[in-house]
């Protein structure tokens, strides 16, 4: 896969901090929850996504039970950015990684960066798909109105790729 598309994927994700992470429950249902991505310039963004959570989180329980396959969805509608990632999840309690990811917001959830309940979800991206609409909002609206009036729809221009990572 072209490095150009891989770089585009990580560039799209850079400003989208919030994700819905999906996993399979013990009853084989899909469960999703919102999480904040903690990637920064210091980390190897081109391979892993990082999230901090408590050891009682449903995702922690799923991973510990051997259900490592997760889905991550990112959206920034104001910039017409949509990303879906399939990943292999592992957990880390590495104090150096926790220190690297620690931020003032984490103080709201934990009792300092040495809190023994902290778990880092490391999501190793396996595949991804992204959509980045390139038509501006006025053009999108015009195409929708034209389709409504004429009955002939026009495709909205978007940069769309599927990637095997």
C-alpha positions in Angstrom: 0.0 0.0 0.0 1.3 3.4 -0.9 2.9 5.5 1.9 0.9 8.4 0.5 -2.4 6.9 1.5 -1.0 5.8 4.9 0.2 9.3 5.6 -3.2 10.7 4.5 -4.9 8.4 7.0 -2.8 9.6 9.9 -3.1 13.2 8.8 -6.9 12.9 8.8 -6.8 11.4 12.3 -4.5 14.0 13.8 -7.2 16.5 14.7 -9.9 13.9 15.5 -9.3 13.1 19.1 -12.5 11.2 19.9 -13.3 7.7 18.9 -16.1 5.2 19.3 -14.4 1.9 20.1 -16.4 -1.3 19.4 -15.7 -4.8 20.8 -17.6 -8.0 21.2 -19.1 -8.9 24.5 -19.1 -12.3 26.1 -22.7 -12.8 24.7 -21.4 -12.0 21.2 -23.1 -8.6 21.0 -21.3 -5.5 19.7 -20.7 -2.8 22.3 -19.2 0.6 21.6 -18.0 3.3 23.9 -16.5 6.8 23.4 -12.8 7.2 24.2 -10.2 10.0 23.7 -7.2 9.1 21.6 -4.0 10.1 23.2 -1.5 10.0 20.3 1.0 12.7 20.1 4.0 13.7 18.0 6.3 11.5 20.3 4.6 8.2 19.6 4.6 5.9 16.6 1.3 7.0 15.2 1.8 5.1 12.0 1.3 1.8 13.8 -0.7 2.2 17.1 -3.4 4.3 18.6 -3.4 4.8 22.4 -6.2 5.2 24.9 -6.1 5.4 28.8 -8.8 3.6 30.8 -9.5 2.1 34.2 -8.9 -1.6 34.8 -12.7 -2.1 35.3 -13.6 -0.9 31.8 -15.5 -3.3 29.6 -12.8 -3.1 26.9 -10.2 -4.3 29.5 -12.4 -7.2 30.4 -12.9 -8.1 26.7 -9.2 -8.0 26.0 -8.3 -10.0 29.1 -10.9 -12.6 28.0 -9.1 -13.0 24.6 -11.4 -10.8 22.5 -8.6 -8.6 20.9 -10.4 -7.5 17.7 -11.8 -4.0 18.0 -13.2 -1.4 15.6 -12.5 2.3 15.9 -14.7 5.0 14.3 -13.6 8.6 14.0 -15.7 11.5 12.6 -15.2 15.2 12.2 -18.3 16.3 10.3 -17.3 20.0 10.2 -14.3 19.0 8.0 -16.1 16.0 6.3 -13.6 13.5 7.7 -14.7 9.9 8.5 -12.4 7.1 9.4 -12.9 3.4 10.3 -10.1 1.3 11.6 -9.9 -2.4 12.4 -7.3 -3.1 15.1 -5.8 -5.7 17.4 -6.0 -4.6 21.0 -3.5 -5.2 23.8 -3.2 -3.7 27.3 -0.1 -2.1 28.9 0.7 -1.0 32.4 4.1 0.3 31.4 4.9 3.3 33.6 7.0 5.0 30.9 4.1 4.8 28.4 1.7 6.0 31.0 4.0 9.0 31.8 4.3 9.8 28.1 0.5 9.7 27.6 -0.4 11.5 30.9 -2.1 14.8 30.5 -4.0 17.2 32.8 -7.4 15.7 31.8 -6.4 12.3 33.1 -6.3 13.8 36.6 -10.1 13.8 36.4 -10.2 10.0 36.0 -7.3 8.8 38.0 -5.4 9.5 41.2 -2.2 10.5 39.6 -0.1 8.7 36.9 0.9 6.0 39.4 -2.7 4.9 40.0 -2.6 1.1 39.8 -6.0 0.9 38.0 -4.6 2.6 34.8 -4.5 0.5 31.7 -3.3 1.7 28.3 -5.2 0.2 25.4 -2.8 -0.2 22.5 -4.7 -0.5 19.2 -2.5 -1.9 16.5 -4.2 -0.9 13.2 -4.7 -3.8 10.8 -6.9 -2.1 8.2 -8.6 1.2 7.7 -11.0 3.0 5.5 -11.4 6.7 5.2 -13.7 9.2 3.5 -12.7 12.9 3.1 -15.3 14.8 1.2 -13.6 17.3 -1.1 -16.6 19.2 -2.4 -17.2 22.3 -0.3 -20.5 22.7 1.6 -22.1 24.9 -1.1 -21.3 22.4 -3.8 -22.7 19.6 -1.7 -25.9 21.5 -1.1 -26.2 22.4 -4.8 -25.8 18.7 -5.8 -28.4 17.6 -3.3 -30.9 20.3 -4.4 -30.3 19.5 -8.1 -30.9 15.8 -7.4 -34.1 16.6 -5.6 -35.4 18.8 -8.4 -34.3 16.7 -11.4 -34.4 13.2 -9.9 -30.8 12.7 -11.1 -28.3 12.5 -8.3 -24.8 13.7 -8.6 -22.0 12.0 -6.6 -20.4 14.1 -4.0 -16.7 14.2 -4.6 -14.7 12.5 -1.8 -11.2 11.0 -1.3 -12.0 7.4 -0.3 -9.5 4.7 0.3 -9.3 1.2 1.9 -6.0 0.3 3.4 -4.3 -2.8 4.6 -1.9 -1.8 7.3 
